[in-house]
Amino acid sequence: MTVTLGPRQRPEPDVLVVRAEGEGGMEQSSYRPEAVELAVEVVSPDSEERDRERKPQLYARAGITHFWRVEEVSGRPTVYVYELDPATGAYALTGIHHDRLKLTVPFDIDIDLAEIDRL
């Protein structure tokens, strides 16, 4: 799944959550930014700069309200949660989650990050 930001500009988040009204069926492979509720990037050694800098800038400019970045820290997943600041047009860090990801925005979610490698 990709996000259509413009001609020849369709980044592919590792996880993409779209609003129900933005869903166009199983064949749809790209979504407009206004249909995206959350974009998630999982940082790997080959994608550090792109996932930490470039893609978040593109998503923020497109108006995608929620962005999460997942990284491995000390052998465990860590989730950095960001929300778009309308005043600056950039993402503001709203939380860093090491052991448990429990949020109500943009939707209710509760993941035990400490147990994730045991699944």
Backbone atoms as SQL, in Angstrom:
CREATE TABLE atoms (id INTEGER PRIMARY KEY, chain TEXT, resi INTEGER, resn TEXT, atom TEXT, x REAL, y REAL, z REAL);
INSERT INTO atoms VALUES
  (1, 'A', 1, 'MET', 'N', 0.833, -1.174, 0.000),
  (2, 'A', 1, 'MET', 'CA', 0.000, 0.000, 0.000),
  (3, 'A', 1, 'MET', 'C', 0.884, 1.246, 0.000),
  (4, 'A', 2, 'THR', 'N', 0.509, 2.206, -0.792),
  (5, 'A', 2, 'THR', 'CA', 1.262, 3.450, -0.874),
  (6, 'A', 2, 'THR', 'C', 0.344, 4.632, -0.573),
  (7, 'A', 3, 'VAL', 'N', 0.989, 5.785, -0.371),
  (8, 'A', 3, 'VAL', 'CA', 0.265, 7.035, -0.181),
  (9, 'A', 3, 'VAL', 'C', 0.589, 7.914, -1.381),
  (10, 'A', 4, 'THR', 'N', -0.422, 8.336, -2.113),
  (11, 'A', 4, 'THR', 'CA', -0.208, 9.172, -3.290),
  (12, 'A', 4, 'THR', 'C', -0.088, 10.626, -2.849),
  (13, 'A', 5, 'LEU', 'N', 1.143, 11.144, -2.908),
  (14, 'A', 5, 'LEU', 'CA', 1.401, 12.520, -2.505),
  (15, 'A', 5, 'LEU', 'C', 1.458, 13.459, -3.700),
  (16, 'A', 6, 'GLY', 'N', 1.728, 12.912, -4.863),
  (17, 'A', 6, 'GLY', 'CA', 1.826, 13.708, -6.078),
  (18, 'A', 6, 'GLY', 'C', 2.292, 12.821, -7.206),
  (19, 'A', 7, 'PRO', 'N', 2.432, 13.401, -8.404),
  (20, 'A', 7, 'PRO', 'CA', 2.934, 12.605, -9.523),
  (21, 'A', 7, 'PRO', 'C', 4.314, 12.029, -9.189),
  (22, 'A', 8, 'ARG', 'N', 4.454, 10.746, -9.375),
  (23, 'A', 8, 'ARG', 'CA', 5.720, 10.041, -9.138),
  (24, 'A', 8, 'ARG', 'C', 6.196, 10.132, -7.690),
  (25, 'A', 9, 'GLN', 'N', 5.269, 10.349, -6.788),
  (26, 'A', 9, 'GLN', 'CA', 5.629, 10.439, -5.370),
  (27, 'A', 9, 'GLN', 'C', 4.613, 9.628, -4.571),
  (28, 'A', 10, 'ARG', 'N', 4.983, 8.349, -4.339),
  (29, 'A', 10, 'ARG', 'CA', 4.097, 7.425, -3.637),
  (30, 'A', 10, 'ARG', 'C', 4.894, 6.613, -2.620),
  (31, 'A', 11, 'PRO', 'N', 5.220, 7.212, -1.462),
  (32, 'A', 11, 'PRO', 'CA', 5.948, 6.438, -0.454),
  (33, 'A', 11, 'PRO', 'C', 5.097, 5.281, 0.064),
  (34, 'A', 12, 'GLU', 'N', 5.790, 4.257, 0.514),
  (35, 'A', 12, 'GLU', 'CA', 5.133, 3.043, 1.002),
  (36, 'A', 12, 'GLU', 'C', 5.469, 2.837, 2.481),
  (37, 'A', 13, 'PRO', 'N', 4.555, 3.211, 3.376),
  (38, 'A', 13, 'PRO', 'CA', 4.810, 2.976, 4.801),
  (39, 'A', 13, 'PRO', 'C', 4.846, 1.478, 5.096),
  (40, 'A', 14, 'ASP', 'N', 5.523, 1.107, 6.177),
  (41, 'A', 14, 'ASP', 'CA', 5.535, -0.300, 6.581),
  (42, 'A', 14, 'ASP', 'C', 4.161, -0.737, 7.070),
  (43, 'A', 15, 'VAL', 'N', 3.439, 0.180, 7.712),
  (44, 'A', 15, 'VAL', 'CA', 2.054, -0.064, 8.139),
  (45, 'A', 15, 'VAL', 'C', 1.257, 1.183, 7.778),
  (46, 'A', 16, 'LEU', 'N', 0.077, 0.962, 7.235),
  (47, 'A', 16, 'LEU', 'CA', -0.788, 2.067, 6.837),
  (48, 'A', 16, 'LEU', 'C', -2.189, 1.794, 7.370),
  (49, 'A', 17, 'VAL', 'N', -2.731, 2.736, 8.132),
  (50, 'A', 17, 'VAL', 'CA', -4.098, 2.617, 8.642),
  (51, 'A', 17, 'VAL', 'C', -4.920, 3.697, 7.953),
  (52, 'A', 18, 'VAL', 'N', -5.970, 3.263, 7.244),
  (53, 'A', 18, 'VAL', 'CA', -6.820, 4.219, 6.534),
  (54, 'A', 18, 'VAL', 'C', -8.196, 4.272, 7.182),
  (55, 'A', 19, 'ARG', 'N', -8.843, 5.405, 7.005),
  (56, 'A', 19, 'ARG', 'CA', -10.209, 5.570, 7.510),
  (57, 'A', 19, 'ARG', 'C', -11.144, 4.691, 6.695),
  (58, 'A', 20, 'ALA', 'N', -12.200, 4.215, 7.322),
  (59, 'A', 20, 'ALA', 'CA', -13.155, 3.336, 6.641),
  (60, 'A', 20, 'ALA', 'C', -13.708, 3.986, 5.386),
  (61, 'A', 21, 'GLU', 'N', -13.978, 5.283, 5.437),
  (62, 'A', 21, 'GLU', 'CA', -14.527, 5.950, 4.259),
  (63, 'A', 21, 'GLU', 'C', -13.487, 6.114, 3.155),
  (64, 'A', 22, 'GLY', 'N', -12.204, 5.924, 3.481),
  (65, 'A', 22, 'GLY', 'CA', -11.151, 6.025, 2.477),
  (66, 'A', 22, 'GLY', 'C', -10.850, 4.701, 1.809),
  (67, 'A', 23, 'GLU', 'N', -11.465, 3.637, 2.283),
  (68, 'A', 23, 'GLU', 'CA', -11.196, 2.297, 1.773),
  (69, 'A', 23, 'GLU', 'C', -11.954, 2.081, 0.474),
  (70, 'A', 24, 'GLY', 'N', -11.260, 1.577, -0.524),
  (71, 'A', 24, 'GLY', 'CA', -11.872, 1.401, -1.835),
  (72, 'A', 24, 'GLY', 'C', -11.879, -0.025, -2.318),
  (73, 'A', 25, 'GLY', 'N', -11.755, -0.977, -1.437),
  (74, 'A', 25, 'GLY', 'CA', -11.798, -2.368, -1.856),
  (75, 'A', 25, 'GLY', 'C', -10.436, -3.021, -1.820),
  (76, 'A', 26, 'MET', 'N', -10.438, -4.325, -2.012),
  (77, 'A', 26, 'MET', 'CA', -9.212, -5.124, -1.912),
  (78, 'A', 26, 'MET', 'C', -8.212, -4.823, -3.022),
  (79, 'A', 27, 'GLU', 'N', -8.673, -4.297, -4.138),
  (80, 'A', 27, 'GLU', 'CA', -7.753, -4.012, -5.237),
  (81, 'A', 27, 'GLU', 'C', -7.031, -2.679, -5.080),
  (82, 'A', 28, 'GLN', 'N', -7.507, -1.823, -4.197),
  (83, 'A', 28, 'GLN', 'CA', -6.894, -0.509, -4.041),
  (84, 'A', 28, 'GLN', 'C', -5.502, -0.669, -3.445),
  (85, 'A', 29, 'SER', 'N', -4.519, -0.031, -4.083),
  (86, 'A', 29, 'SER', 'CA', -3.143, -0.166, -3.608),
  (87, 'A', 29, 'SER', 'C', -2.527, 1.174, -3.211),
  (88, 'A', 30, 'SER', 'N', -3.252, 2.260, -3.426),
  (89, 'A', 30, 'SER', 'CA', -2.738, 3.569, -3.044),
  (90, 'A', 30, 'SER', 'C', -3.877, 4.427, -2.498),
  (91, 'A', 31, 'TYR', 'N', -3.532, 5.273, -1.538),
  (92, 'A', 31, 'TYR', 'CA', -4.525, 6.111, -0.877),
  (93, 'A', 31, 'TYR', 'C', -4.079, 7.563, -0.883),
  (94, 'A', 32, 'ARG', 'N', -5.028, 8.463, -0.950),
  (95, 'A', 32, 'ARG', 'CA', -4.760, 9.891, -0.824),
  (96, 'A', 32, 'ARG', 'C', -4.450, 10.175, 0.656),
  (97, 'A', 33, 'PRO', 'N', -3.649, 11.189, 0.940),
  (98, 'A', 33, 'PRO', 'CA', -3.277, 11.484, 2.331),
  (99, 'A', 33, 'PRO', 'C', -4.466, 11.713, 3.257),
  (100, 'A', 34, 'GLU', 'N', -5.537, 12.307, 2.755),
  (101, 'A', 34, 'GLU', 'CA', -6.688, 12.587, 3.620),
  (102, 'A', 34, 'GLU', 'C', -7.406, 11.320, 4.076),
  (103, 'A', 35, 'ALA', 'N', -7.155, 10.193, 3.426),
  (104, 'A', 35, 'ALA', 'CA', -7.752, 8.917, 3.836),
  (105, 'A', 35, 'ALA', 'C', -6.907, 8.202, 4.886),
  (106, 'A', 36, 'VAL', 'N', -5.681, 8.678, 5.106),
  (107, 'A', 36, 'VAL', 'CA', -4.738, 7.996, 5.999),
  (108, 'A', 36, 'VAL', 'C', -4.907, 8.496, 7.432),
  (109, 'A', 37, 'GLU', 'N', -5.134, 7.569, 8.335),
  (110, 'A', 37, 'GLU', 'CA', -5.233, 7.886, 9.760),
  (111, 'A', 37, 'GLU', 'C', -3.860, 7.810, 10.431),
  (112, 'A', 38, 'LEU', 'N', -3.032, 6.862, 9.985),
  (113, 'A', 38, 'LEU', 'CA', -1.739, 6.616, 10.624),
  (114, 'A', 38, 'LEU', 'C', -0.781, 5.996, 9.623),
  (115, 'A', 39, 'ALA', 'N', 0.448, 6.518, 9.602),
  (116, 'A', 39, 'ALA', 'CA', 1.536, 5.910, 8.836),
  (117, 'A', 39, 'ALA', 'C', 2.599, 5.462, 9.833),
  (118, 'A', 40, 'VAL', 'N', 3.126, 4.254, 9.630),
  (119, 'A', 40, 'VAL', 'CA', 4.134, 3.692, 10.536),
  (120, 'A', 40, 'VAL', 'C', 5.348, 3.275, 9.721),
  (121, 'A', 41, 'GLU', 'N', 6.517, 3.661, 10.183),
  (122, 'A', 41, 'GLU', 'CA', 7.772, 3.229, 9.568),
  (123, 'A', 41, 'GLU', 'C', 8.571, 2.437, 10.592),
  (124, 'A', 42, 'VAL', 'N', 9.116, 1.315, 10.160),
  (125, 'A', 42, 'VAL', 'CA', 9.982, 0.478, 10.987),
  (126, 'A', 42, 'VAL', 'C', 11.403, 0.703, 10.489),
  (127, 'A', 43, 'VAL', 'N', 12.240, 1.262, 11.343),
  (128, 'A', 43, 'VAL', 'CA', 13.593, 1.647, 10.954),
  (129, 'A', 43, 'VAL', 'C', 14.502, 0.425, 10.925),
  (130, 'A', 44, 'SER', 'N', 15.239, 0.301, 9.831),
  (131, 'A', 44, 'SER', 'CA', 16.264, -0.736, 9.706),
  (132, 'A', 44, 'SER', 'C', 17.568, -0.034, 9.333),
  (133, 'A', 45, 'PRO', 'N', 18.706, -0.722, 9.438),
  (134, 'A', 45, 'PRO', 'CA', 19.978, -0.071, 9.115),
  (135, 'A', 45, 'PRO', 'C', 20.012, 0.534, 7.709),
  (136, 'A', 46, 'ASP', 'N', 19.324, -0.083, 6.768),
  (137, 'A', 46, 'ASP', 'CA', 19.330, 0.419, 5.394),
  (138, 'A', 46, 'ASP', 'C', 18.370, 1.579, 5.169),
  (139, 'A', 47, 'SER', 'N', 17.517, 1.866, 6.141),
  (140, 'A', 47, 'SER', 'CA', 16.493, 2.889, 5.914),
  (141, 'A', 47, 'SER', 'C', 16.478, 3.988, 6.974),
  (142, 'A', 48, 'GLU', 'N', 17.521, 4.087, 7.777),
  (143, 'A', 48, 'GLU', 'CA', 17.504, 5.016, 8.912),
  (144, 'A', 48, 'GLU', 'C', 17.170, 6.451, 8.518),
  (145, 'A', 49, 'GLU', 'N', 17.914, 7.026, 7.600),
  (146, 'A', 49, 'GLU', 'CA', 17.694, 8.428, 7.220),
  (147, 'A', 49, 'GLU', 'C', 16.326, 8.607, 6.592),
  (148, 'A', 50, 'ARG', 'N', 15.970, 7.705, 5.727),
  (149, 'A', 50, 'ARG', 'CA', 14.683, 7.789, 5.023),
  (150, 'A', 50, 'ARG', 'C', 13.514, 7.688, 6.013),
  (151, 'A', 51, 'ASP', 'N', 13.580, 6.733, 6.951),
  (152, 'A', 51, 'ASP', 'CA', 12.473, 6.515, 7.886),
  (153, 'A', 51, 'ASP', 'C', 12.423, 7.540, 9.022),
  (154, 'A', 52, 'ARG', 'N', 13.572, 8.082, 9.401),
  (155, 'A', 52, 'ARG', 'CA', 13.610, 9.058, 10.493),
  (156, 'A', 52, 'ARG', 'C', 13.389, 10.494, 10.018),
  (157, 'A', 53, 'GLU', 'N', 13.812, 10.794, 8.805),
  (158, 'A', 53, 'GLU', 'CA', 13.777, 12.176, 8.327),
  (159, 'A', 53, 'GLU', 'C', 12.861, 12.391, 7.124),
  (160, 'A', 54, 'ARG', 'N', 13.191, 11.737, 6.017),
  (161, 'A', 54, 'ARG', 'CA', 12.526, 12.043, 4.748),
  (162, 'A', 54, 'ARG', 'C', 11.034, 11.692, 4.739),
  (163, 'A', 55, 'LYS', 'N', 10.697, 10.466, 5.067),
  (164, 'A', 55, 'LYS', 'CA', 9.292, 10.063, 5.009),
  (165, 'A', 55, 'LYS', 'C', 8.420, 10.846, 5.994),
  (166, 'A', 56, 'PRO', 'N', 8.843, 11.050, 7.246),
  (167, 'A', 56, 'PRO', 'CA', 8.011, 11.866, 8.136),
  (168, 'A', 56, 'PRO', 'C', 7.770, 13.281, 7.595),
  (169, 'A', 57, 'GLN', 'N', 8.772, 13.868, 6.970),
  (170, 'A', 57, 'GLN', 'CA', 8.588, 15.196, 6.380),
  (171, 'A', 57, 'GLN', 'C', 7.530, 15.157, 5.284),
  (172, 'A', 58, 'LEU', 'N', 7.591, 14.142, 4.443),
  (173, 'A', 58, 'LEU', 'CA', 6.601, 14.011, 3.367),
  (174, 'A', 58, 'LEU', 'C', 5.199, 13.811, 3.928),
  (175, 'A', 59, 'TYR', 'N', 5.066, 12.936, 4.905),
  (176, 'A', 59, 'TYR', 'CA', 3.753, 12.674, 5.500),
  (177, 'A', 59, 'TYR', 'C', 3.200, 13.928, 6.184),
  (178, 'A', 60, 'ALA', 'N', 4.052, 14.654, 6.893),
  (179, 'A', 60, 'ALA', 'CA', 3.606, 15.873, 7.580),
  (180, 'A', 60, 'ALA', 'C', 3.147, 16.921, 6.570),
  (181, 'A', 61, 'ARG', 'N', 3.931, 17.125, 5.522),
  (182, 'A', 61, 'ARG', 'CA', 3.544, 18.094, 4.489),
  (183, 'A', 61, 'ARG', 'C', 2.220, 17.734, 3.838),
  (184, 'A', 62, 'ALA', 'N', 1.937, 16.448, 3.758),
  (185, 'A', 62, 'ALA', 'CA', 0.687, 15.982, 3.147),
  (186, 'A', 62, 'ALA', 'C', -0.489, 16.080, 4.115),
  (187, 'A', 63, 'GLY', 'N', -0.218, 16.371, 5.395),
  (188, 'A', 63, 'GLY', 'CA', -1.287, 16.539, 6.371),
  (189, 'A', 63, 'GLY', 'C', -1.721, 15.268, 7.076),
  (190, 'A', 64, 'ILE', 'N', -0.908, 14.211, 7.010),
  (191, 'A', 64, 'ILE', 'CA', -1.235, 12.975, 7.728),
  (192, 'A', 64, 'ILE', 'C', -1.021, 13.239, 9.220),
  (193, 'A', 65, 'THR', 'N', -2.078, 13.124, 9.993),
  (194, 'A', 65, 'THR', 'CA', -2.074, 13.574, 11.386),
  (195, 'A', 65, 'THR', 'C', -1.203, 12.731, 12.311),
  (196, 'A', 66, 'HIS', 'N', -1.166, 11.416, 12.101),
  (197, 'A', 66, 'HIS', 'CA', -0.471, 10.536, 13.047),
  (198, 'A', 66, 'HIS', 'C', 0.640, 9.755, 12.349),
  (199, 'A', 67, 'PHE', 'N', 1.799, 9.720, 13.013),
  (200, 'A', 67, 'PHE', 'CA', 2.964, 8.998, 12.505),
  (201, 'A', 67, 'PHE', 'C', 3.635, 8.291, 13.674),
  (202, 'A', 68, 'TRP', 'N', 3.953, 7.013, 13.472),
  (203, 'A', 68, 'TRP', 'CA', 4.716, 6.256, 14.464),
  (204, 'A', 68, 'TRP', 'C', 5.993, 5.760, 13.806),
  (205, 'A', 69, 'ARG', 'N', 7.082, 5.782, 14.572),
  (206, 'A', 69, 'ARG', 'CA', 8.354, 5.215, 14.121),
  (207, 'A', 69, 'ARG', 'C', 8.739, 4.115, 15.095),
  (208, 'A', 70, 'VAL', 'N', 9.050, 2.950, 14.575),
  (209, 'A', 70, 'VAL', 'CA', 9.411, 1.801, 15.404),
  (210, 'A', 70, 'VAL', 'C', 10.895, 1.520, 15.197),
  (211, 'A', 71, 'GLU', 'N', 11.623, 1.414, 16.297),
  (212, 'A', 71, 'GLU', 'CA', 13.053, 1.109, 16.237),
  (213, 'A', 71, 'GLU', 'C', 13.386, 0.068, 17.286),
  (214, 'A', 72, 'GLU', 'N', 14.460, -0.647, 17.037),
  (215, 'A', 72, 'GLU', 'CA', 14.964, -1.593, 18.026),
  (216, 'A', 72, 'GLU', 'C', 15.937, -0.857, 18.936),
  (217, 'A', 73, 'VAL', 'N', 15.674, -0.898, 20.231),
  (218, 'A', 73, 'VAL', 'CA', 16.541, -0.275, 21.226),
  (219, 'A', 73, 'VAL', 'C', 16.864, -1.345, 22.261),
  (220, 'A', 74, 'SER', 'N', 18.139, -1.655, 22.406),
  (221, 'A', 74, 'SER', 'CA', 18.586, -2.694, 23.346),
  (222, 'A', 74, 'SER', 'C', 17.868, -4.016, 23.102),
  (223, 'A', 75, 'GLY', 'N', 17.671, -4.347, 21.833),
  (224, 'A', 75, 'GLY', 'CA', 17.061, -5.621, 21.470),
  (225, 'A', 75, 'GLY', 'C', 15.554, -5.684, 21.615),
  (226, 'A', 76, 'ARG', 'N', 14.908, -4.564, 21.927),
  (227, 'A', 76, 'ARG', 'CA', 13.454, -4.529, 22.125),
  (228, 'A', 76, 'ARG', 'C', 12.842, -3.460, 21.227),
  (229, 'A', 77, 'PRO', 'N', 11.594, -3.660, 20.807),
  (230, 'A', 77, 'PRO', 'CA', 10.944, -2.623, 20.002),
  (231, 'A', 77, 'PRO', 'C', 10.594, -1.399, 20.850),
  (232, 'A', 78, 'THR', 'N', 10.835, -0.239, 20.269),
  (233, 'A', 78, 'THR', 'CA', 10.457, 1.029, 20.881),
  (234, 'A', 78, 'THR', 'C', 9.634, 1.796, 19.859),
  (235, 'A', 79, 'VAL', 'N', 8.498, 2.326, 20.297),
  (236, 'A', 79, 'VAL', 'CA', 7.601, 3.045, 19.394),
  (237, 'A', 79, 'VAL', 'C', 7.610, 4.526, 19.762),
  (238, 'A', 80, 'TYR', 'N', 7.986, 5.351, 18.787),
  (239, 'A', 80, 'TYR', 'CA', 7.964, 6.803, 18.926),
  (240, 'A', 80, 'TYR', 'C', 6.670, 7.286, 18.282),
  (241, 'A', 81, 'VAL', 'N', 5.842, 7.956, 19.052),
  (242, 'A', 81, 'VAL', 'CA', 4.517, 8.379, 18.592),
  (243, 'A', 81, 'VAL', 'C', 4.540, 9.889, 18.349),
  (244, 'A', 82, 'TYR', 'N', 4.081, 10.282, 17.163),
  (245, 'A', 82, 'TYR', 'CA', 4.067, 11.689, 16.771),
  (246, 'A', 82, 'TYR', 'C', 2.665, 12.101, 16.341),
  (247, 'A', 83, 'GLU', 'N', 2.375, 13.381, 16.546),
  (248, 'A', 83, 'GLU', 'CA', 1.124, 13.953, 16.059),
  (249, 'A', 83, 'GLU', 'C', 1.457, 15.257, 15.338),
  (250, 'A', 84, 'LEU', 'N', 0.764, 15.493, 14.246),
  (251, 'A', 84, 'LEU', 'CA', 1.007, 16.690, 13.447),
  (252, 'A', 84, 'LEU', 'C', 0.600, 17.939, 14.224),
  (253, 'A', 85, 'ASP', 'N', 1.514, 18.888, 14.314),
  (254, 'A', 85, 'ASP', 'CA', 1.239, 20.178, 14.944),
  (255, 'A', 85, 'ASP', 'C', 0.751, 21.117, 13.848),
  (256, 'A', 86, 'PRO', 'N', -0.519, 21.515, 13.877),
  (257, 'A', 86, 'PRO', 'CA', -1.043, 22.351, 12.798),
  (258, 'A', 86, 'PRO', 'C', -0.362, 23.716, 12.696),
  (259, 'A', 87, 'ALA', 'N', 0.172, 24.212, 13.806),
  (260, 'A', 87, 'ALA', 'CA', 0.822, 25.523, 13.792),
  (261, 'A', 87, 'ALA', 'C', 2.141, 25.498, 13.028),
  (262, 'A', 88, 'THR', 'N', 2.877, 24.395, 13.147),
  (263, 'A', 88, 'THR', 'CA', 4.191, 24.316, 12.498),
  (264, 'A', 88, 'THR', 'C', 4.183, 23.462, 11.239),
  (265, 'A', 89, 'GLY', 'N', 3.179, 22.601, 11.103),
  (266, 'A', 89, 'GLY', 'CA', 3.146, 21.692, 9.957),
  (267, 'A', 89, 'GLY', 'C', 4.157, 20.570, 10.083),
  (268, 'A', 90, 'ALA', 'N', 4.684, 20.369, 11.292),
  (269, 'A', 90, 'ALA', 'CA', 5.671, 19.310, 11.541),
  (270, 'A', 90, 'ALA', 'C', 5.143, 18.393, 12.637),
  (271, 'A', 91, 'TYR', 'N', 5.751, 17.222, 12.732),
  (272, 'A', 91, 'TYR', 'CA', 5.341, 16.288, 13.771),
  (273, 'A', 91, 'TYR', 'C', 5.952, 16.666, 15.117),
  (274, 'A', 92, 'ALA', 'N', 5.138, 16.532, 16.162),
  (275, 'A', 92, 'ALA', 'CA', 5.594, 16.729, 17.539),
  (276, 'A', 92, 'ALA', 'C', 5.557, 15.372, 18.230),
  (277, 'A', 93, 'LEU', 'N', 6.629, 15.045, 18.925),
  (278, 'A', 93, 'LEU', 'CA', 6.701, 13.788, 19.660),
  (279, 'A', 93, 'LEU', 'C', 5.725, 13.838, 20.829),
  (280, 'A', 94, 'THR', 'N', 4.836, 12.843, 20.900),
  (281, 'A', 94, 'THR', 'CA', 3.862, 12.800, 21.996),
  (282, 'A', 94, 'THR', 'C', 4.133, 11.659, 22.969),
  (283, 'A', 95, 'GLY', 'N', 5.047, 10.758, 22.609),
  (284, 'A', 95, 'GLY', 'CA', 5.366, 9.673, 23.527),
  (285, 'A', 95, 'GLY', 'C', 6.403, 8.724, 22.970),
  (286, 'A', 96, 'ILE', 'N', 7.139, 8.098, 23.884),
  (287, 'A', 96, 'ILE', 'CA', 8.096, 7.045, 23.537),
  (288, 'A', 96, 'ILE', 'C', 7.702, 5.839, 24.372),
  (289, 'A', 97, 'HIS', 'N', 7.423, 4.738, 23.712),
  (290, 'A', 97, 'HIS', 'CA', 6.886, 3.555, 24.389),
  (291, 'A', 97, 'HIS', 'C', 7.871, 2.393, 24.259),
  (292, 'A', 98, 'HIS', 'N', 8.350, 1.904, 25.423),
  (293, 'A', 98, 'HIS', 'CA', 9.332, 0.823, 25.456),
  (294, 'A', 98, 'HIS', 'C', 8.706, -0.524, 25.797),
  (295, 'A', 99, 'ASP', 'N', 7.909, -0.575, 26.828),
  (296, 'A', 99, 'ASP', 'CA', 7.361, -1.840, 27.312),
  (297, 'A', 99, 'ASP', 'C', 5.924, -2.082, 26.874),
  (298, 'A', 100, 'ARG', 'N', 5.154, -1.011, 26.802),
  (299, 'A', 100, 'ARG', 'CA', 3.737, -1.154, 26.449),
  (300, 'A', 100, 'ARG', 'C', 3.324, 0.047, 25.607),
  (301, 'A', 101, 'LEU', 'N', 2.616, -0.240, 24.522),
  (302, 'A', 101, 'LEU', 'CA', 2.029, 0.803, 23.683),
  (303, 'A', 101, 'LEU', 'C', 0.540, 0.812, 23.982),
  (304, 'A', 102, 'LYS', 'N', 0.122, 1.788, 24.768),
  (305, 'A', 102, 'LYS', 'CA', -1.293, 1.888, 25.144),
  (306, 'A', 102, 'LYS', 'C', -1.744, 3.311, 24.846),
  (307, 'A', 103, 'LEU', 'N', -2.636, 3.431, 23.859),
  (308, 'A', 103, 'LEU', 'CA', -3.092, 4.739, 23.399),
  (309, 'A', 103, 'LEU', 'C', -4.594, 4.733, 23.172),
  (310, 'A', 104, 'THR', 'N', -5.159, 5.926, 23.157),
  (311, 'A', 104, 'THR', 'CA', -6.564, 6.087, 22.769),
  (312, 'A', 104, 'THR', 'C', -6.687, 6.930, 21.504),
  (313, 'A', 105, 'VAL', 'N', -5.592, 7.536, 21.070),
  (314, 'A', 105, 'VAL', 'CA', -5.576, 8.361, 19.865),
  (315, 'A', 105, 'VAL', 'C', -4.465, 7.856, 18.962),
  (316, 'A', 106, 'PRO', 'N', -4.674, 7.598, 17.705),
  (317, 'A', 106, 'PRO', 'CA', -5.883, 7.860, 16.927),
  (318, 'A', 106, 'PRO', 'C', -6.974, 6.805, 17.091),
  (319, 'A', 107, 'PHE', 'N', -6.676, 5.737, 17.836),
  (320, 'A', 107, 'PHE', 'CA', -7.659, 4.688, 18.127),
  (321, 'A', 107, 'PHE', 'C', -7.170, 3.951, 19.363),
  (322, 'A', 108, 'ASP', 'N', -8.046, 3.187, 19.979),
  (323, 'A', 108, 'ASP', 'CA', -7.651, 2.402, 21.154),
  (324, 'A', 108, 'ASP', 'C', -6.725, 1.269, 20.729),
  (325, 'A', 109, 'ILE', 'N', -5.583, 1.190, 21.403),
  (326, 'A', 109, 'ILE', 'CA', -4.635, 0.110, 21.129),
  (327, 'A', 109, 'ILE', 'C', -3.866, -0.170, 22.413),
  (328, 'A', 110, 'ASP', 'N', -3.567, -1.441, 22.640),
  (329, 'A', 110, 'ASP', 'CA', -2.805, -1.858, 23.818),
  (330, 'A', 110, 'ASP', 'C', -1.953, -3.052, 23.407),
  (331, 'A', 111, 'ILE', 'N', -0.650, -2.821, 23.251),
  (332, 'A', 111, 'ILE', 'CA', 0.282, -3.875, 22.839),
  (333, 'A', 111, 'ILE', 'C', 1.382, -3.981, 23.885),
  (334, 'A', 112, 'ASP', 'N', 1.603, -5.182, 24.377),
  (335, 'A', 112, 'ASP', 'CA', 2.688, -5.443, 25.314),
  (336, 'A', 112, 'ASP', 'C', 3.960, -5.631, 24.491),
  (337, 'A', 113, 'LEU', 'N', 4.756, -4.582, 24.380),
  (338, 'A', 113, 'LEU', 'CA', 5.970, -4.627, 23.564),
  (339, 'A', 113, 'LEU', 'C', 7.017, -5.570, 24.146),
  (340, 'A', 114, 'ALA', 'N', 6.997, -5.772, 25.455),
  (341, 'A', 114, 'ALA', 'CA', 7.947, -6.677, 26.099),
  (342, 'A', 114, 'ALA', 'C', 7.682, -8.129, 25.720),
  (343, 'A', 115, 'GLU', 'N', 6.455, -8.436, 25.342),
  (344, 'A', 115, 'GLU', 'CA', 6.074, -9.809, 24.997),
  (345, 'A', 115, 'GLU', 'C', 6.069, -10.070, 23.493),
  (346, 'A', 116, 'ILE', 'N', 6.312, -9.060, 22.703),
  (347, 'A', 116, 'ILE', 'CA', 6.110, -9.183, 21.262),
  (348, 'A', 116, 'ILE', 'C', 7.010, -10.242, 20.618),
  (349, 'A', 117, 'ASP', 'N', 8.212, -10.416, 21.128),
  (350, 'A', 117, 'ASP', 'CA', 9.107, -11.417, 20.535),
  (351, 'A', 117, 'ASP', 'C', 8.766, -12.838, 20.969),
  (352, 'A', 118, 'ARG', 'N', 7.829, -12.979, 21.878),
  (353, 'A', 118, 'ARG', 'CA', 7.414, -14.309, 22.334),
  (354, 'A', 118, 'ARG', 'C', 6.175, -14.808, 21.610),
  (355, 'A', 119, 'LEU', 'N', 5.603, -13.980, 20.752),
  (356, 'A', 119, 'LEU', 'CA', 4.385, -14.371, 20.028),
  (357, 'A', 119, 'LEU', 'C', 4.678, -15.399, 18.963);
